[in-house]
Amino acid sequence: MATTIYPNLILEALSKVRYPGTGKNLVESGMVEDDIRIDGLKVSFSLIFDKPNSPFIKSVVKAAETAILTYVGQDVDIRGNISVKVPEVEVAEAPKLLPEVKNVIAVFSGKGGVGKSTVSANLAVALAQAGYKVGLLDADIFGPSVPLMFGCEDARPLLEEVNGRELIQPIERYGVKLLSIGFFVNKESPVLWRGSMAGNALKQLLSEGNWGELDYLLLDMPPGTSDIHLTLVQTLGITGAVVVTTPQQVALADAIKGIGMFLDDKVGVPVLGLIENMAWFTPAELPQNRYYIFGRDGGRKLAEELGIPLLGQIPLVQSIRECGDEGAPSAVQEDSMTAIFFRTLAQNVVEQVEQRNANLAPTTKVEMTK
């Protein structure tokens, strides 16, 4: 260890840390503020990030601490001494289309086929079983699957007069209020709508649905990124989003794009965490065995890289598929192994929402700059 610590030593160490958002190191990116303070072995300084909701803040701060301890010396007092500065932005208050709905959660995936709707359905049921008032809007206009998963494909919502307005009464199953475009179209015919028509249909289901008081309204979003996502963001004040992915690299690559969409300045929706679906295969006759068909811990590693919570790992189990096809999400069976996974997932989502709503201060000190 060097007997004397100089600012240049700190800068040299920080030049070893790459910022994932640009691929450049912290010094090259201009993220190290000119305020390096050295008092004996104690070192403190500030890192500048371009946006308050950057998913990389925690991971970059940790990497900066590790780099200083590695390249300057293990005796350096650095942990907890790195401040974060972000630009102060004025956030316009979102219109309160549904004033009786406390939290709106967008469930999305970067690509299709990763089980997003299955996760949405089971998460909704698990929240309802935990005592929350829950609604689920099937926002996947071109591939609505919620009616099938809840065994109500033939249901047709009725209009009900509420305070002088005719509102659509959601179908209720397993304690969850449901609305889907699938209730209003022929299930055997494709929905051939342009983006504006799909957006208007969603607005109608939201604004003219008799949702009543809800603790959580889940949005089963269409896969990918589209103008439908922007329509929902502009229409609702979304509390946060959760991303569903499988462990395989092609799904993870698309998940990163989806996360980037929500964190974009034009969208600005917090990402509450990541759900790794089909994390491993477990046969019913060998419940202790795990076979990593789509790769191992890809979602966990991505969550760690982006500095976002891993909300849960859901196994690939035959009963989850069977229950969805039979119209009774597996979370309905409270004592089953799969229900335990979804119950844990629901608890983790609630925890993240409560932390977000309480505006808890993060471990790293964050300062707002003009």
Secondary structure by P-SEA (a helix, b strand, c coil): ccccccaaaaaaaaaaccccccccccccccccccccccccccccbbbbbccccccaaaaaaaaaaaaaaacccccccccccbbbbbccccccccccccccccbbbbbbbcccccaaaaaaaaaaaaaaaacccbbbbcccccccccccccccccbbbbbbbccccbbbbbbbcccbbbbcccccccccccccccaaaaaaaaaaaacccccccccbbbbbccccccaaaaaaaaaccccbbbbbbcccaaaaaaaaaaaaaaaccccccccccccccccbbbccccccccccccccaaaaaaaaaacccccccccccaaaaaaaaaccccccccccaaaaaaaaaaaaaaaaaaaaaaccccccbbbbcc
